[in-house]
Structure formats: C-alpha cells, structure tokens
Amino acid sequence: MKTVNSISGGKTSAYIAKHFPADINIFSLVRIEDKDNLWMKGKDEKTRQLISDRIGKEFIGTAEMDEIIYTILDLEQFIGSKIDFVTGKTFEQIIKDRGGYLPNKMSRYCTVEMKLKPIFNWLRENTDLPVEMRIGFRPTEIKRADKVLERADENGIEYFDAIVGKRKTQNKWGKIPYRFCKFPLIENNITKDVIYNYWNDKPIRFAYRNNCVGCVNRQPLMISHIASKDLEKVKWFEKQELKTNSTFLSDVSFSDILKFNSQGSLFEDEDFSECDSGFCGI
C-alpha cells in the first residue's frame, strides 16, 4: 500500500511531509479564470508557466493567496521530494455546473470538487488504490479523527463515490476503496507549538493563510482582515456573489465585508483562531 501526504500549504501538513516521508506528496491547486487576478499580477511569469506545465492546464490565478505556490515549491526543495500538483475544474466552471449555486456552510461542495476529487482522480490514475493517507489532525482534534474513521469500513478503508463505467447513455457510479487514514501527529503527541516552533528558522515562504481566501468557514472579520492584505482576491468572491445574486456566507455578503475592511485591518494576526481562518485539515 502506497503512502500519501496530502499537502495543504499550511505548517501542519508541511511538518508531516518533512517528518513522515511518503511515497507520494500531493497538492490540489484551486484555479480561477479571472485575469484581474493573474497570479502575482504577472510579475513572475516563469513560475506561472512552470505551474501550468506541471498541471497540464493553463494556470491564470488561484482563489488562495498567491504565495501558496511559493510555499509548495519551497517545501518541495526543503524535503527533497517531489510534490505533485493536481487540479480539477476552475472555480468559475464549478459554480456554472451548479447552476450559479454558490458553496456555503450547508453545502460545501467546493472542498469536494477542488480538493478531494482532484486528489482522488490523480491517485486513481497513477497508483494502486487504496492508499495510506496521513491526515494532519493534532492531539486536540481526536474527535475530528474519530469522525473520519466513522466513514471507514470494518477494515479501516474509506470509499470514494466515482464513475466506474457506463450504463447506456448514463454514467455508472460505484464506491471505490480509496484510503486508509493515519494520524501521525495524534499518534506521536505532536502539538501545535512544536510544529510552529519548528518552522521559525526554516526557508519556507508560508502564505499568510492557506485554503481559499473567501472560505465559507471563515469569519467575516477574518475575511476583512485578509482584504487588507489581498483586496483583489476578496473582490473576486464579491464578483461571484454579484453574478449569481447569492452569497457564500449565510449572514453577510462580500460587498458588506469590504465596507468594514478598515475595521478588519485593526486586528492582529493572533486575534484569529484556526477556525476563524477556515482551517479544514484535509
């Protein structure tokens, strides 16, 4: 059984990649088509082309902070092992496929479509399934690990719903044995302070936050705070809401969030927890 480290771009999954080497390291890139959000505003076209070549599709921009690309490339050099970039459809195309229905807390299909599914598809095409996948839950997150294990069968194998064939003109769906999850940080009692202290003097350009800038799990004040650092990316989320006449968040629109951007900029980084920042630990 092949071992897999799923890399998010955060310090926790990076720690696992360094200290628990795997046969496969994989990062799923969320892409957007909006040229107003051209990656690094066109200031590093060599790297943008590199990423396009590695994913086999044009890379215009990402719904995550642009620095996430440098994070993954730096980490790849630091651990001395390749990190495979994978990607699915663009965010705009996925919204279109859903008839303009935006992801939200009740239907967070964005994670499935742009993170989980591209990783599964790549592994299905490039290695034997199931695999052993490391999940970056820490000792304080045992309940979250238990929820993952509840989805597994009596042998600890989790299945993935996928197309397995054709039935006349329709796709035939089935459950494919996918992964056996391991939680090395819990098993070895490795806490957040140990992880964060480890990266203090290491040559990795971590993005301010990983995951999508406008993640539906983020608190509005956190998004406002991010807008003070990456205004154009937050405006992309506003643009999608205006196009579809709907919202990502249940209680406030991105247009409203941008109006209290000056207030959000008053907060310090440490004022926000991982839950505020959209941390999902996939």
C-alpha positions as CSV (number, residue, x, y, z in Angstrom):
1,M,0.0,0.0,0.0
2,K,1.4,3.4,-1.1
3,T,1.7,6.1,1.5
4,V,0.4,9.6,0.7
5,N,0.9,13.0,2.3
6,S,-1.8,15.5,1.2
7,I,-0.2,18.9,1.4
8,S,-2.4,22.0,2.1
9,G,0.3,24.6,2.2
10,G,-0.1,25.1,6.0
11,K,2.6,24.5,8.6
12,T,0.9,21.3,9.9
13,S,0.8,19.3,6.7
14,A,4.3,20.7,5.8
15,Y,5.5,19.3,9.1
16,I,4.1,15.9,8.2
17,A,5.7,16.0,4.8
18,K,9.1,16.6,6.4
19,H,9.0,14.2,9.3
20,F,6.8,11.4,7.9
21,P,8.1,10.8,4.3
22,A,5.6,9.3,1.9
23,D,5.7,7.6,-1.5
24,I,3.6,10.4,-2.8
25,N,3.2,14.1,-1.8
26,I,0.3,15.8,-3.4
27,F,-1.1,19.4,-3.5
28,S,-4.5,20.3,-5.1
29,L,-4.5,23.7,-6.7
30,V,-7.7,25.8,-6.7
31,R,-7.8,27.7,-10.0
32,I,-9.7,30.7,-11.1
33,E,-10.1,32.1,-14.7
34,D,-10.3,35.8,-13.8
35,K,-7.4,37.7,-15.5
36,D,-7.9,40.5,-13.0
37,N,-6.4,38.0,-10.5
38,L,-3.5,37.0,-12.7
39,W,-1.1,35.1,-10.4
40,M,1.4,37.5,-8.9
41,K,0.0,40.2,-11.2
42,G,2.2,38.9,-14.0
43,K,5.4,39.7,-12.1
44,D,6.7,36.1,-12.2
45,E,5.5,34.6,-15.5
46,K,8.3,32.0,-15.4
47,T,6.9,30.3,-12.3
48,R,3.3,30.7,-13.5
49,Q,4.3,28.8,-16.7
50,L,6.0,26.2,-14.6
51,I,2.8,25.5,-12.7
52,S,0.8,25.4,-16.0
53,D,3.2,22.9,-17.3
54,R,3.1,20.7,-14.2
55,I,-0.7,20.6,-14.1
56,G,-1.2,20.3,-17.8
57,K,-3.7,23.2,-17.9
58,E,-3.4,27.0,-18.0
59,F,-2.8,28.5,-14.6
60,I,-4.2,32.0,-14.5
61,G,-4.8,32.5,-10.8
62,T,-5.9,30.9,-7.6
63,A,-8.6,31.5,-5.0
64,E,-5.9,31.0,-2.4
65,M,-3.3,33.6,-1.6
66,D,-0.7,33.8,-4.4
67,E,2.1,33.0,-2.0
68,I,0.8,29.4,-1.6
69,I,2.7,28.5,-4.8
70,Y,6.0,29.5,-3.4
71,T,5.1,27.6,-0.2
72,I,4.7,24.4,-2.1
73,L,7.8,24.9,-4.3
74,D,9.9,25.9,-1.2
75,L,8.7,22.9,0.7
76,E,9.5,20.6,-2.2
77,Q,13.1,21.7,-2.1
78,F,13.3,21.5,1.7
79,I,12.0,18.0,2.0
80,G,14.0,16.8,-1.1
81,S,11.0,15.1,-2.6
82,K,8.6,15.9,-5.4
83,I,5.2,17.3,-4.6
84,D,2.7,16.5,-7.4
85,F,0.4,19.4,-8.3
86,V,-3.1,18.4,-9.3
87,T,-6.2,20.4,-10.2
88,G,-9.8,20.0,-11.2
89,K,-12.1,22.4,-13.0
90,T,-11.8,26.1,-12.3
91,F,-13.9,27.6,-9.5
92,E,-16.0,29.5,-12.1
93,Q,-16.7,26.4,-14.0
94,I,-17.8,24.5,-10.9
95,I,-20.2,27.3,-10.0
96,K,-21.6,27.3,-13.5
97,D,-22.0,23.5,-13.3
98,R,-24.1,24.0,-10.2
99,G,-26.4,26.5,-12.0
100,G,-24.9,29.5,-10.2
101,Y,-25.5,28.0,-6.7
102,L,-22.5,29.1,-4.6
103,P,-20.9,26.8,-2.0
104,N,-21.8,27.6,1.6
105,K,-21.6,26.0,5.1
106,M,-24.6,23.7,4.4
107,S,-23.3,22.6,1.0
108,R,-19.5,23.0,0.9
109,Y,-19.1,21.3,-2.4
110,C,-16.1,23.4,-3.2
111,T,-13.9,21.2,-1.0
112,V,-15.0,18.0,-2.7
113,E,-14.7,19.4,-6.2
114,M,-11.4,21.3,-5.9
115,K,-9.5,19.4,-3.3
116,L,-10.8,15.9,-2.6
117,K,-11.9,14.9,-6.1
118,P,-8.7,16.0,-8.0
119,I,-6.5,14.2,-5.4
120,F,-8.6,11.0,-5.7
121,N,-8.7,11.2,-9.5
122,W,-4.9,11.6,-9.7
123,L,-4.2,8.7,-7.3
124,R,-6.7,6.5,-9.2
125,E,-4.8,7.1,-12.4
126,N,-1.3,7.0,-11.1
127,T,-1.1,4.4,-8.3
128,D,-2.9,1.4,-6.9
129,L,-5.8,2.0,-4.5
130,P,-6.4,2.0,-1.6
131,V,-3.5,4.1,-0.2
132,E,-2.5,5.1,3.3
133,M,-3.1,8.8,3.7
134,R,-1.8,10.9,6.5
135,I,-4.2,13.4,8.0
136,G,-2.9,16.5,9.9
137,F,-5.1,16.4,12.9
138,R,-3.3,17.2,16.2
139,P,-3.8,15.7,19.7
140,T,-6.5,18.3,20.5
141,E,-8.5,17.1,17.5
142,I,-9.2,13.5,18.3
143,K,-12.9,13.9,17.8
144,R,-12.3,15.1,14.2
145,A,-10.2,12.0,13.6
146,D,-12.9,9.8,15.0
147,K,-15.4,11.3,12.5
148,V,-13.1,10.4,9.6
149,L,-12.7,6.8,10.9
150,E,-16.5,6.5,11.2
151,R,-16.7,6.7,7.4
152,A,-14.4,3.7,7.0
153,D,-15.5,0.0,6.9
154,E,-14.6,-2.7,9.4
155,N,-11.1,-2.9,7.8
156,G,-10.5,0.8,8.2
157,I,-10.9,1.5,4.5
158,E,-12.7,4.6,3.3
159,Y,-14.5,4.5,0.0
160,F,-15.0,7.2,-2.7
161,D,-18.0,7.7,-4.9
162,A,-16.9,7.7,-8.5
163,I,-17.8,6.8,-12.1
164,V,-17.0,3.1,-12.7
165,G,-18.5,2.7,-16.1
166,K,-21.4,3.4,-18.5
167,R,-24.9,2.3,-18.4
168,K,-26.3,3.0,-22.0
169,T,-26.1,6.9,-22.1
170,Q,-25.6,7.4,-18.3
171,N,-22.6,7.1,-16.1
172,K,-22.5,4.1,-13.8
173,W,-21.5,5.1,-10.2
174,G,-19.9,2.9,-7.6
175,K,-17.8,3.0,-4.4
176,I,-14.1,2.6,-4.9
177,P,-11.8,1.6,-2.0
178,Y,-9.8,4.8,-1.6
179,R,-7.7,5.2,1.6
180,F,-6.7,4.1,5.0
181,C,-6.3,7.2,7.2
182,K,-3.4,7.6,9.7
183,F,-3.0,10.5,12.2
184,P,0.8,10.7,12.9
185,L,0.5,13.9,15.0
186,I,-2.0,12.3,17.3
187,E,-0.1,9.0,17.4
188,N,3.1,10.8,18.3
189,N,1.5,13.6,20.5
190,I,2.9,16.4,18.4
191,T,1.3,19.6,19.4
192,K,0.8,22.9,17.6
193,D,3.6,24.7,19.4
194,V,6.1,22.0,18.4
195,I,5.0,22.4,14.8
196,Y,5.1,26.2,14.7
197,N,8.4,26.5,16.5
198,Y,10.0,24.1,14.1
199,W,9.3,26.4,11.2
200,N,10.6,29.5,12.8
201,D,14.0,29.5,11.1
202,K,13.3,27.3,8.0
203,P,13.5,28.7,4.4
204,I,9.8,28.2,3.6
205,R,7.7,31.2,2.4
206,F,4.4,30.3,4.0
207,A,1.4,32.1,2.8
208,Y,-0.4,34.2,5.4
209,R,-3.3,31.7,5.2
210,N,-3.8,28.5,3.2
211,N,-7.2,27.5,1.7
212,C,-9.4,29.8,-0.3
213,V,-9.3,33.5,0.7
214,G,-13.1,33.5,0.9
215,C,-13.6,30.1,2.5
216,V,-17.2,29.6,3.7
217,N,-15.8,28.6,7.1
218,R,-14.1,31.9,7.7
219,Q,-15.5,34.6,10.0
220,P,-16.4,37.9,8.2
221,L,-13.9,39.8,10.3
222,M,-11.1,37.4,9.2
223,I,-12.0,37.9,5.6
224,S,-12.0,41.7,6.2
225,H,-8.6,41.3,7.7
226,I,-7.3,39.3,4.7
227,A,-8.8,42.1,2.4
228,S,-6.3,44.5,3.9
229,K,-3.6,42.1,2.6
230,D,-5.1,40.9,-0.7
231,L,-8.0,43.1,-1.7
232,E,-8.3,41.9,-5.3
233,K,-8.8,38.3,-4.2
234,V,-11.6,39.2,-1.9
235,K,-13.2,41.2,-4.7
236,W,-13.2,38.0,-6.8
237,F,-15.6,36.5,-4.2
238,E,-17.7,39.6,-4.3
239,K,-17.9,39.4,-8.1
240,Q,-19.2,35.8,-7.9
241,E,-21.9,36.8,-5.5
242,L,-23.0,39.7,-7.7
243,K,-23.1,37.5,-10.8
244,T,-25.2,34.8,-9.1
245,N,-27.3,37.1,-6.8
246,S,-26.4,34.8,-3.9
247,T,-23.8,34.7,-1.1
248,F,-21.1,32.4,0.2
249,L,-21.7,33.2,3.8
250,S,-25.1,32.9,5.5
251,D,-25.1,36.2,7.4
252,V,-23.2,38.8,5.3
253,S,-22.2,39.5,1.7
254,F,-18.7,40.2,0.5
255,S,-19.8,43.7,-0.5
256,D,-20.7,44.3,3.1
257,I,-17.4,42.8,4.3
258,L,-15.5,45.1,2.1
259,K,-17.2,48.1,3.6
260,F,-15.8,47.3,7.0
261,N,-12.4,46.4,5.7
262,S,-10.8,49.3,7.6
263,Q,-12.1,47.8,10.9
264,G,-10.7,44.4,10.0
265,S,-7.3,45.8,9.4
266,L,-7.1,46.9,13.0
267,F,-6.9,43.3,14.2
268,E,-3.7,41.5,14.7
269,D,-2.9,38.1,13.2
270,E,-3.1,36.4,16.6
271,D,-6.6,37.6,17.2
272,F,-7.9,34.9,14.9
273,S,-8.0,31.2,15.6
274,E,-7.7,28.4,13.0
275,C,-11.5,28.1,13.0
276,D,-11.7,31.8,12.1
277,S,-9.2,31.3,9.3
278,G,-11.1,28.5,7.6
279,F,-8.8,25.6,8.6
280,C,-10.3,22.3,7.4
281,G,-7.4,19.9,7.8
282,I,-8.0,17.9,4.6
